Amino acid sequence: MTDPTAGARPEPPLAGTEAAAVLGALERRRATSAWKCSGLDAAGLRAALGPSTITLGGLLKRWAHVEDSHVARL
């Protein structure tokens, strides 16, 4: 992982429309995911830790599916 202070992640707006809040939260999640997965190779994305069988790559794939099927309707 890279230094979290190197680039500030976007903050969702404190005021505004519901769509702006959802999109702001989505941008923050995207930036956090990019930060957490930066520097990982394919093996790192396939690694499962602890009792869970989910991998970072699987989590990213799931988030992409949810974003495509739900958030795209905004």
PyMOL Python script that loads the backbone (N, CA, C, O; Angstrom):
from pymol import cmd

cmd.read_pdbstr("""\
ATOM      1  N   MET A   1       0.832  -1.176   0.000  1.00  0.00           N
ATOM      2  CA  MET A   1       0.000   0.000   0.000  1.00  0.00           C
ATOM      3  C   MET A   1       0.876   1.238   0.000  1.00  0.00           C
ATOM      4  O   MET A   1       1.959   1.260   0.585  1.00  0.00           O
ATOM      5  N   THR A   2       0.390   2.249  -0.658  1.00  0.00           N
ATOM      6  CA  THR A   2       1.130   3.504  -0.675  1.00  0.00           C
ATOM      7  C   THR A   2       0.739   4.351   0.525  1.00  0.00           C
ATOM      8  O   THR A   2      -0.169   4.002   1.279  1.00  0.00           O
ATOM      9  N   ASP A   3       1.427   5.452   0.688  1.00  0.00           N
ATOM     10  CA  ASP A   3       1.163   6.368   1.799  1.00  0.00           C
ATOM     11  C   ASP A   3      -0.207   7.020   1.632  1.00  0.00           C
ATOM     12  O   ASP A   3      -0.445   7.668   0.613  1.00  0.00           O
ATOM     13  N   PRO A   4      -1.135   6.868   2.619  1.00  0.00           N
ATOM     14  CA  PRO A   4      -2.468   7.450   2.476  1.00  0.00           C
ATOM     15  C   PRO A   4      -2.471   8.971   2.475  1.00  0.00           C
ATOM     16  O   PRO A   4      -3.436   9.589   2.025  1.00  0.00           O
ATOM     17  N   THR A   5      -1.406   9.574   2.970  1.00  0.00           N
ATOM     18  CA  THR A   5      -1.359  11.033   2.996  1.00  0.00           C
ATOM     19  C   THR A   5      -0.811  11.609   1.705  1.00  0.00           C
ATOM     20  O   THR A   5      -0.818  12.827   1.521  1.00  0.00           O
ATOM     21  N   ALA A   6      -0.331  10.747   0.797  1.00  0.00           N
ATOM     22  CA  ALA A   6       0.266  11.225  -0.452  1.00  0.00           C
ATOM     23  C   ALA A   6      -0.769  11.899  -1.348  1.00  0.00           C
ATOM     24  O   ALA A   6      -0.451  12.894  -1.998  1.00  0.00           O
ATOM     25  N   GLY A   7      -1.964  11.399  -1.399  1.00  0.00           N
ATOM     26  CA  GLY A   7      -3.028  11.992  -2.205  1.00  0.00           C
ATOM     27  C   GLY A   7      -4.326  11.927  -1.432  1.00  0.00           C
ATOM     28  O   GLY A   7      -4.748  10.852  -1.005  1.00  0.00           O
ATOM     29  N   ALA A   8      -4.953  13.059  -1.253  1.00  0.00           N
ATOM     30  CA  ALA A   8      -6.190  13.085  -0.481  1.00  0.00           C
ATOM     31  C   ALA A   8      -7.311  12.413  -1.263  1.00  0.00           C
ATOM     32  O   ALA A   8      -7.487  12.655  -2.457  1.00  0.00           O
ATOM     33  N   ARG A   9      -8.057  11.575  -0.575  1.00  0.00           N
ATOM     34  CA  ARG A   9      -9.216  10.953  -1.198  1.00  0.00           C
ATOM     35  C   ARG A   9     -10.366  11.939  -1.188  1.00  0.00           C
ATOM     36  O   ARG A   9     -10.473  12.755  -0.273  1.00  0.00           O
ATOM     37  N   PRO A  10     -11.226  11.878  -2.190  1.00  0.00           N
ATOM     38  CA  PRO A  10     -12.330  12.834  -2.254  1.00  0.00           C
ATOM     39  C   PRO A  10     -13.316  12.627  -1.103  1.00  0.00           C
ATOM     40  O   PRO A  10     -13.529  11.504  -0.648  1.00  0.00           O
ATOM     41  N   GLU A  11     -13.897  13.698  -0.654  1.00  0.00           N
ATOM     42  CA  GLU A  11     -14.912  13.660   0.396  1.00  0.00           C
ATOM     43  C   GLU A  11     -16.284  13.856  -0.233  1.00  0.00           C
ATOM     44  O   GLU A  11     -16.444  14.715  -1.100  1.00  0.00           O
ATOM     45  N   PRO A  12     -17.277  13.078   0.187  1.00  0.00           N
ATOM     46  CA  PRO A  12     -18.641  13.330  -0.293  1.00  0.00           C
ATOM     47  C   PRO A  12     -19.099  14.711   0.168  1.00  0.00           C
ATOM     48  O   PRO A  12     -18.671  15.182   1.222  1.00  0.00           O
ATOM     49  N   PRO A  13     -19.955  15.359  -0.600  1.00  0.00           N
ATOM     50  CA  PRO A  13     -20.419  16.693  -0.201  1.00  0.00           C
ATOM     51  C   PRO A  13     -21.256  16.637   1.073  1.00  0.00           C
ATOM     52  O   PRO A  13     -22.014  15.692   1.288  1.00  0.00           O
ATOM     53  N   LEU A  14     -21.110  17.654   1.909  1.00  0.00           N
ATOM     54  CA  LEU A  14     -21.898  17.722   3.135  1.00  0.00           C
ATOM     55  C   LEU A  14     -23.314  18.220   2.873  1.00  0.00           C
ATOM     56  O   LEU A  14     -24.233  17.934   3.641  1.00  0.00           O
ATOM     57  N   ALA A  15     -23.482  18.954   1.802  1.00  0.00           N
ATOM     58  CA  ALA A  15     -24.798  19.455   1.435  1.00  0.00           C
ATOM     59  C   ALA A  15     -24.973  19.260  -0.061  1.00  0.00           C
ATOM     60  O   ALA A  15     -23.994  19.225  -0.806  1.00  0.00           O
ATOM     61  N   GLY A  16     -26.190  19.137  -0.492  1.00  0.00           N
ATOM     62  CA  GLY A  16     -26.451  18.947  -1.907  1.00  0.00           C
ATOM     63  C   GLY A  16     -27.542  17.924  -2.117  1.00  0.00           C
ATOM     64  O   GLY A  16     -28.272  17.572  -1.190  1.00  0.00           O
ATOM     65  N   THR A  17     -27.643  17.457  -3.324  1.00  0.00           N
ATOM     66  CA  THR A  17     -28.697  16.506  -3.658  1.00  0.00           C
ATOM     67  C   THR A  17     -28.314  15.098  -3.201  1.00  0.00           C
ATOM     68  O   THR A  17     -27.159  14.821  -2.878  1.00  0.00           O
ATOM     69  N   GLU A  18     -29.299  14.234  -3.184  1.00  0.00           N
ATOM     70  CA  GLU A  18     -29.053  12.840  -2.830  1.00  0.00           C
ATOM     71  C   GLU A  18     -28.112  12.192  -3.838  1.00  0.00           C
ATOM     72  O   GLU A  18     -27.221  11.428  -3.466  1.00  0.00           O
ATOM     73  N   ALA A  19     -28.314  12.498  -5.106  1.00  0.00           N
ATOM     74  CA  ALA A  19     -27.446  11.940  -6.149  1.00  0.00           C
ATOM     75  C   ALA A  19     -26.004  12.390  -5.956  1.00  0.00           C
ATOM     76  O   ALA A  19     -25.083  11.593  -6.136  1.00  0.00           O
ATOM     77  N   ALA A  20     -25.794  13.645  -5.595  1.00  0.00           N
ATOM     78  CA  ALA A  20     -24.439  14.146  -5.368  1.00  0.00           C
ATOM     79  C   ALA A  20     -23.783  13.432  -4.188  1.00  0.00           C
ATOM     80  O   ALA A  20     -22.587  13.142  -4.222  1.00  0.00           O
ATOM     81  N   ALA A  21     -24.565  13.150  -3.148  1.00  0.00           N
ATOM     82  CA  ALA A  21     -24.031  12.435  -1.986  1.00  0.00           C
ATOM     83  C   ALA A  21     -23.651  11.002  -2.348  1.00  0.00           C
ATOM     84  O   ALA A  21     -22.596  10.518  -1.939  1.00  0.00           O
ATOM     85  N   VAL A  22     -24.506  10.320  -3.115  1.00  0.00           N
ATOM     86  CA  VAL A  22     -24.225   8.943  -3.526  1.00  0.00           C
ATOM     87  C   VAL A  22     -22.994   8.899  -4.426  1.00  0.00           C
ATOM     88  O   VAL A  22     -22.116   8.056  -4.240  1.00  0.00           O
ATOM     89  N   LEU A  23     -22.928   9.799  -5.393  1.00  0.00           N
ATOM     90  CA  LEU A  23     -21.785   9.828  -6.300  1.00  0.00           C
ATOM     91  C   LEU A  23     -20.498  10.203  -5.563  1.00  0.00           C
ATOM     92  O   LEU A  23     -19.428   9.682  -5.877  1.00  0.00           O
ATOM     93  N   GLY A  24     -20.602  11.105  -4.586  1.00  0.00           N
ATOM     94  CA  GLY A  24     -19.432  11.470  -3.786  1.00  0.00           C
ATOM     95  C   GLY A  24     -18.925  10.295  -2.963  1.00  0.00           C
ATOM     96  O   GLY A  24     -17.718  10.078  -2.862  1.00  0.00           O
ATOM     97  N   ALA A  25     -19.851   9.535  -2.372  1.00  0.00           N
ATOM     98  CA  ALA A  25     -19.460   8.353  -1.606  1.00  0.00           C
ATOM     99  C   ALA A  25     -18.851   7.299  -2.522  1.00  0.00           C
ATOM    100  O   ALA A  25     -17.902   6.614  -2.140  1.00  0.00           O
ATOM    101  N   LEU A  26     -19.392   7.171  -3.721  1.00  0.00           N
ATOM    102  CA  LEU A  26     -18.867   6.220  -4.695  1.00  0.00           C
ATOM    103  C   LEU A  26     -17.443   6.591  -5.109  1.00  0.00           C
ATOM    104  O   LEU A  26     -16.579   5.721  -5.204  1.00  0.00           O
ATOM    105  N   GLU A  27     -17.200   7.861  -5.352  1.00  0.00           N
ATOM    106  CA  GLU A  27     -15.846   8.314  -5.714  1.00  0.00           C
ATOM    107  C   GLU A  27     -14.866   8.056  -4.578  1.00  0.00           C
ATOM    108  O   GLU A  27     -13.722   7.674  -4.823  1.00  0.00           O
ATOM    109  N   ARG A  28     -15.299   8.260  -3.343  1.00  0.00           N
ATOM    110  CA  ARG A  28     -14.419   7.994  -2.195  1.00  0.00           C
ATOM    111  C   ARG A  28     -14.102   6.507  -2.100  1.00  0.00           C
ATOM    112  O   ARG A  28     -12.958   6.137  -1.838  1.00  0.00           O
ATOM    113  N   ARG A  29     -15.107   5.643  -2.310  1.00  0.00           N
ATOM    114  CA  ARG A  29     -14.874   4.201  -2.264  1.00  0.00           C
ATOM    115  C   ARG A  29     -13.931   3.767  -3.377  1.00  0.00           C
ATOM    116  O   ARG A  29     -13.056   2.928  -3.166  1.00  0.00           O
ATOM    117  N   ARG A  30     -14.112   4.340  -4.561  1.00  0.00           N
ATOM    118  CA  ARG A  30     -13.216   4.023  -5.677  1.00  0.00           C
ATOM    119  C   ARG A  30     -11.777   4.417  -5.348  1.00  0.00           C
ATOM    120  O   ARG A  30     -10.847   3.647  -5.587  1.00  0.00           O
ATOM    121  N   ALA A  31     -11.601   5.610  -4.805  1.00  0.00           N
ATOM    122  CA  ALA A  31     -10.252   6.086  -4.467  1.00  0.00           C
ATOM    123  C   ALA A  31      -9.635   5.229  -3.369  1.00  0.00           C
ATOM    124  O   ALA A  31      -8.444   4.922  -3.422  1.00  0.00           O
ATOM    125  N   THR A  32     -10.433   4.837  -2.372  1.00  0.00           N
ATOM    126  CA  THR A  32      -9.933   3.986  -1.298  1.00  0.00           C
ATOM    127  C   THR A  32      -9.527   2.628  -1.840  1.00  0.00           C
ATOM    128  O   THR A  32      -8.479   2.099  -1.467  1.00  0.00           O
ATOM    129  N   SER A  33     -10.343   2.058  -2.714  1.00  0.00           N
ATOM    130  CA  SER A  33     -10.024   0.758  -3.311  1.00  0.00           C
ATOM    131  C   SER A  33      -8.746   0.839  -4.134  1.00  0.00           C
ATOM    132  O   SER A  33      -7.901  -0.052  -4.057  1.00  0.00           O
ATOM    133  N   ALA A  34      -8.600   1.890  -4.910  1.00  0.00           N
ATOM    134  CA  ALA A  34      -7.393   2.066  -5.713  1.00  0.00           C
ATOM    135  C   ALA A  34      -6.165   2.182  -4.813  1.00  0.00           C
ATOM    136  O   ALA A  34      -5.115   1.617  -5.119  1.00  0.00           O
ATOM    137  N   TRP A  35      -6.294   2.904  -3.718  1.00  0.00           N
ATOM    138  CA  TRP A  35      -5.187   3.058  -2.777  1.00  0.00           C
ATOM    139  C   TRP A  35      -4.831   1.717  -2.130  1.00  0.00           C
ATOM    140  O   TRP A  35      -3.655   1.362  -2.044  1.00  0.00           O
ATOM    141  N   LYS A  36      -5.842   0.974  -1.676  1.00  0.00           N
ATOM    142  CA  LYS A  36      -5.599  -0.301  -0.996  1.00  0.00           C
ATOM    143  C   LYS A  36      -4.995  -1.346  -1.937  1.00  0.00           C
ATOM    144  O   LYS A  36      -4.181  -2.165  -1.509  1.00  0.00           O
ATOM    145  N   CYS A  37      -5.383  -1.325  -3.207  1.00  0.00           N
ATOM    146  CA  CYS A  37      -4.922  -2.345  -4.157  1.00  0.00           C
ATOM    147  C   CYS A  37      -3.695  -1.926  -4.952  1.00  0.00           C
ATOM    148  O   CYS A  37      -3.148  -2.729  -5.706  1.00  0.00           O
ATOM    149  N   SER A  38      -3.255  -0.689  -4.798  1.00  0.00           N
ATOM    150  CA  SER A  38      -2.104  -0.234  -5.577  1.00  0.00           C
ATOM    151  C   SER A  38      -0.868  -1.040  -5.196  1.00  0.00           C
ATOM    152  O   SER A  38      -0.612  -1.302  -4.021  1.00  0.00           O
ATOM    153  N   GLY A  39      -0.126  -1.416  -6.196  1.00  0.00           N
ATOM    154  CA  GLY A  39       1.097  -2.160  -5.969  1.00  0.00           C
ATOM    155  C   GLY A  39       0.913  -3.663  -5.871  1.00  0.00           C
ATOM    156  O   GLY A  39       1.902  -4.390  -5.770  1.00  0.00           O
ATOM    157  N   LEU A  40      -0.324  -4.156  -5.898  1.00  0.00           N
ATOM    158  CA  LEU A  40      -0.550  -5.597  -5.831  1.00  0.00           C
ATOM    159  C   LEU A  40      -0.433  -6.214  -7.216  1.00  0.00           C
ATOM    160  O   LEU A  40      -0.861  -5.629  -8.212  1.00  0.00           O
ATOM    161  N   ASP A  41       0.144  -7.389  -7.262  1.00  0.00           N
ATOM    162  CA  ASP A  41       0.184  -8.125  -8.518  1.00  0.00           C
ATOM    163  C   ASP A  41      -1.019  -9.065  -8.560  1.00  0.00           C
ATOM    164  O   ASP A  41      -1.857  -9.035  -7.659  1.00  0.00           O
ATOM    165  N   ALA A  42      -1.111  -9.889  -9.585  1.00  0.00           N
ATOM    166  CA  ALA A  42      -2.246 -10.798  -9.742  1.00  0.00           C
ATOM    167  C   ALA A  42      -2.363 -11.749  -8.554  1.00  0.00           C
ATOM    168  O   ALA A  42      -3.471 -12.048  -8.107  1.00  0.00           O
ATOM    169  N   ALA A  43      -1.246 -12.220  -8.047  1.00  0.00           N
ATOM    170  CA  ALA A  43      -1.272 -13.122  -6.896  1.00  0.00           C
ATOM    171  C   ALA A  43      -1.819 -12.415  -5.655  1.00  0.00           C
ATOM    172  O   ALA A  43      -2.558 -13.009  -4.871  1.00  0.00           O
ATOM    173  N   GLY A  44      -1.456 -11.161  -5.486  1.00  0.00           N
ATOM    174  CA  GLY A  44      -1.972 -10.388  -4.360  1.00  0.00           C
ATOM    175  C   GLY A  44      -3.471 -10.178  -4.431  1.00  0.00           C
ATOM    176  O   GLY A  44      -4.154 -10.213  -3.407  1.00  0.00           O
ATOM    177  N   LEU A  45      -3.988  -9.961  -5.627  1.00  0.00           N
ATOM    178  CA  LEU A  45      -5.428  -9.788  -5.799  1.00  0.00           C
ATOM    179  C   LEU A  45      -6.191 -11.102  -5.616  1.00  0.00           C
ATOM    180  O   LEU A  45      -7.378 -11.087  -5.291  1.00  0.00           O
ATOM    181  N   ARG A  46      -5.515 -12.242  -5.822  1.00  0.00           N
ATOM    182  CA  ARG A  46      -6.156 -13.548  -5.663  1.00  0.00           C
ATOM    183  C   ARG A  46      -6.034 -14.101  -4.246  1.00  0.00           C
ATOM    184  O   ARG A  46      -6.689 -15.092  -3.925  1.00  0.00           O
ATOM    185  N   ALA A  47      -5.222 -13.496  -3.399  1.00  0.00           N
ATOM    186  CA  ALA A  47      -4.986 -14.017  -2.054  1.00  0.00           C
ATOM    187  C   ALA A  47      -6.202 -13.809  -1.158  1.00  0.00           C
ATOM    188  O   ALA A  47      -6.806 -12.736  -1.155  1.00  0.00           O
ATOM    189  N   ALA A  48      -6.554 -14.838  -0.401  1.00  0.00           N
ATOM    190  CA  ALA A  48      -7.627 -14.759   0.593  1.00  0.00           C
ATOM    191  C   ALA A  48      -6.986 -14.839   1.971  1.00  0.00           C
ATOM    192  O   ALA A  48      -6.091 -15.654   2.196  1.00  0.00           O
ATOM    193  N   LEU A  49      -7.436 -14.004   2.885  1.00  0.00           N
ATOM    194  CA  LEU A  49      -6.867 -13.973   4.228  1.00  0.00           C
ATOM    195  C   LEU A  49      -7.934 -14.327   5.260  1.00  0.00           C
ATOM    196  O   LEU A  49      -9.106 -13.991   5.094  1.00  0.00           O
ATOM    197  N   GLY A  50      -7.523 -14.994   6.302  1.00  0.00           N
ATOM    198  CA  GLY A  50      -8.433 -15.331   7.385  1.00  0.00           C
ATOM    199  C   GLY A  50      -9.483 -16.346   6.988  1.00  0.00           C
ATOM    200  O   GLY A  50      -9.285 -17.111   6.044  1.00  0.00           O
ATOM    201  N   PRO A  51     -10.609 -16.359   7.707  1.00  0.00           N
ATOM    202  CA  PRO A  51     -11.632 -17.369   7.461  1.00  0.00           C
ATOM    203  C   PRO A  51     -12.447 -17.116   6.189  1.00  0.00           C
ATOM    204  O   PRO A  51     -13.148 -18.015   5.726  1.00  0.00           O
ATOM    205  N   SER A  52     -12.371 -15.932   5.627  1.00  0.00           N
ATOM    206  CA  SER A  52     -13.145 -15.593   4.437  1.00  0.00           C
ATOM    207  C   SER A  52     -12.449 -16.118   3.185  1.00  0.00           C
ATOM    208  O   SER A  52     -11.222 -16.203   3.133  1.00  0.00           O
ATOM    209  N   THR A  53     -13.242 -16.465   2.187  1.00  0.00           N
ATOM    210  CA  THR A  53     -12.675 -16.911   0.915  1.00  0.00           C
ATOM    211  C   THR A  53     -12.660 -15.792  -0.116  1.00  0.00           C
ATOM    212  O   THR A  53     -12.183 -15.988  -1.233  1.00  0.00           O
ATOM    213  N   ILE A  54     -13.179 -14.613   0.247  1.00  0.00           N
ATOM    214  CA  ILE A  54     -13.199 -13.513  -0.718  1.00  0.00           C
ATOM    215  C   ILE A  54     -11.804 -12.925  -0.865  1.00  0.00           C
ATOM    216  O   ILE A  54     -11.035 -12.844   0.093  1.00  0.00           O
ATOM    217  N   THR A  55     -11.506 -12.525  -2.071  1.00  0.00           N
ATOM    218  CA  THR A  55     -10.215 -11.903  -2.367  1.00  0.00           C
ATOM    219  C   THR A  55     -10.447 -10.437  -2.717  1.00  0.00           C
ATOM    220  O   THR A  55     -11.581 -10.028  -2.966  1.00  0.00           O
ATOM    221  N   LEU A  56      -9.377  -9.649  -2.736  1.00  0.00           N
ATOM    222  CA  LEU A  56      -9.528  -8.250  -3.145  1.00  0.00           C
ATOM    223  C   LEU A  56     -10.013  -8.163  -4.588  1.00  0.00           C
ATOM    224  O   LEU A  56     -10.842  -7.316  -4.922  1.00  0.00           O
ATOM    225  N   GLY A  57      -9.491  -9.042  -5.440  1.00  0.00           N
ATOM    226  CA  GLY A  57      -9.945  -9.061  -6.828  1.00  0.00           C
ATOM    227  C   GLY A  57     -11.426  -9.396  -6.926  1.00  0.00           C
ATOM    228  O   GLY A  57     -12.148  -8.788  -7.717  1.00  0.00           O
ATOM    229  N   GLY A  58     -11.883 -10.354  -6.133  1.00  0.00           N
ATOM    230  CA  GLY A  58     -13.300 -10.712  -6.111  1.00  0.00           C
ATOM    231  C   GLY A  58     -14.164  -9.574  -5.591  1.00  0.00           C
ATOM    232  O   GLY A  58     -15.262  -9.340  -6.097  1.00  0.00           O
ATOM    233  N   LEU A  59     -13.673  -8.873  -4.589  1.00  0.00           N
ATOM    234  CA  LEU A  59     -14.397  -7.732  -4.040  1.00  0.00           C
ATOM    235  C   LEU A  59     -14.508  -6.610  -5.070  1.00  0.00           C
ATOM    236  O   LEU A  59     -15.568  -6.001  -5.215  1.00  0.00           O
ATOM    237  N   LEU A  60     -13.426  -6.337  -5.778  1.00  0.00           N
ATOM    238  CA  LEU A  60     -13.458  -5.313  -6.826  1.00  0.00           C
ATOM    239  C   LEU A  60     -14.435  -5.698  -7.938  1.00  0.00           C
ATOM    240  O   LEU A  60     -15.161  -4.850  -8.457  1.00  0.00           O
ATOM    241  N   LYS A  61     -14.446  -6.980  -8.299  1.00  0.00           N
ATOM    242  CA  LYS A  61     -15.368  -7.458  -9.330  1.00  0.00           C
ATOM    243  C   LYS A  61     -16.817  -7.294  -8.859  1.00  0.00           C
ATOM    244  O   LYS A  61     -17.674  -6.873  -9.636  1.00  0.00           O
ATOM    245  N   ARG A  62     -17.091  -7.618  -7.617  1.00  0.00           N
ATOM    246  CA  ARG A  62     -18.447  -7.474  -7.065  1.00  0.00           C
ATOM    247  C   ARG A  62     -18.872  -6.013  -7.047  1.00  0.00           C
ATOM    248  O   ARG A  62     -19.989  -5.685  -7.445  1.00  0.00           O
ATOM    249  N   TRP A  63     -17.981  -5.129  -6.585  1.00  0.00           N
ATOM    250  CA  TRP A  63     -18.313  -3.705  -6.556  1.00  0.00           C
ATOM    251  C   TRP A  63     -18.596  -3.169  -7.954  1.00  0.00           C
ATOM    252  O   TRP A  63     -19.500  -2.354  -8.137  1.00  0.00           O
ATOM    253  N   ALA A  64     -17.829  -3.622  -8.939  1.00  0.00           N
ATOM    254  CA  ALA A  64     -18.055  -3.189 -10.318  1.00  0.00           C
ATOM    255  C   ALA A  64     -19.429  -3.647 -10.802  1.00  0.00           C
ATOM    256  O   ALA A  64     -20.130  -2.904 -11.488  1.00  0.00           O
ATOM    257  N   HIS A  65     -19.810  -4.868 -10.443  1.00  0.00           N
ATOM    258  CA  HIS A  65     -21.131  -5.379 -10.835  1.00  0.00           C
ATOM    259  C   HIS A  65     -22.244  -4.562 -10.178  1.00  0.00           C
ATOM    260  O   HIS A  65     -23.204  -4.168 -10.841  1.00  0.00           O
ATOM    261  N   VAL A  66     -22.114  -4.313  -8.886  1.00  0.00           N
ATOM    262  CA  VAL A  66     -23.128  -3.533  -8.170  1.00  0.00           C
ATOM    263  C   VAL A  66     -23.226  -2.128  -8.747  1.00  0.00           C
ATOM    264  O   VAL A  66     -24.323  -1.614  -8.965  1.00  0.00           O
ATOM    265  N   GLU A  67     -22.083  -1.513  -8.990  1.00  0.00           N
ATOM    266  CA  GLU A  67     -22.076  -0.171  -9.559  1.00  0.00           C
ATOM    267  C   GLU A  67     -22.753  -0.152 -10.924  1.00  0.00           C
ATOM    268  O   GLU A  67     -23.539   0.748 -11.222  1.00  0.00           O
ATOM    269  N   ASP A  68     -22.448  -1.137 -11.743  1.00  0.00           N
ATOM    270  CA  ASP A  68     -23.027  -1.200 -13.073  1.00  0.00           C
ATOM    271  C   ASP A  68     -24.536  -1.424 -13.019  1.00  0.00           C
ATOM    272  O   ASP A  68     -25.284  -0.791 -13.763  1.00  0.00           O
ATOM    273  N   SER A  69     -24.983  -2.316 -12.147  1.00  0.00           N
ATOM    274  CA  SER A  69     -26.391  -2.666 -12.137  1.00  0.00           C
ATOM    275  C   SER A  69     -27.275  -1.744 -11.290  1.00  0.00           C
ATOM    276  O   SER A  69     -28.471  -1.632 -11.560  1.00  0.00           O
ATOM    277  N   HIS A  70     -26.718  -1.087 -10.279  1.00  0.00           N
ATOM    278  CA  HIS A  70     -27.530  -0.250  -9.399  1.00  0.00           C
ATOM    279  C   HIS A  70     -27.269   1.245  -9.547  1.00  0.00           C
ATOM    280  O   HIS A  70     -28.198   2.031  -9.733  1.00  0.00           O
ATOM    281  N   VAL A  71     -26.023   1.623  -9.463  1.00  0.00           N
ATOM    282  CA  VAL A  71     -25.676   3.048  -9.468  1.00  0.00           C
ATOM    283  C   VAL A  71     -25.903   3.645 -10.861  1.00  0.00           C
ATOM    284  O   VAL A  71     -26.188   4.838 -10.969  1.00  0.00           O
ATOM    285  N   ALA A  72     -25.786   2.870 -11.895  1.00  0.00           N
ATOM    286  CA  ALA A  72     -25.980   3.378 -13.250  1.00  0.00           C
ATOM    287  C   ALA A  72     -27.402   3.882 -13.458  1.00  0.00           C
ATOM    288  O   ALA A  72     -27.657   4.633 -14.399  1.00  0.00           O
ATOM    289  N   ARG A  73     -28.322   3.486 -12.603  1.00  0.00           N
ATOM    290  CA  ARG A  73     -29.721   3.943 -12.731  1.00  0.00           C
ATOM    291  C   ARG A  73     -29.942   5.355 -12.233  1.00  0.00           C
ATOM    292  O   ARG A  73     -31.007   5.927 -12.464  1.00  0.00           O
ATOM    293  N   LEU A  74     -28.961   5.932 -11.555  1.00  0.00           N
ATOM    294  CA  LEU A  74     -29.119   7.301 -11.057  1.00  0.00           C
ATOM    295  C   LEU A  74     -29.213   8.192 -12.255  1.00  0.00           C
ATOM    296  O   LEU A  74     -29.353   9.406 -12.111  1.00  0.00           O
TER     297      LEU A  74
END
""", "prot")
cmd.dss("prot")
cmd.show_as("cartoon", "prot")
cmd.util.cbc("prot")
cmd.orient("prot")
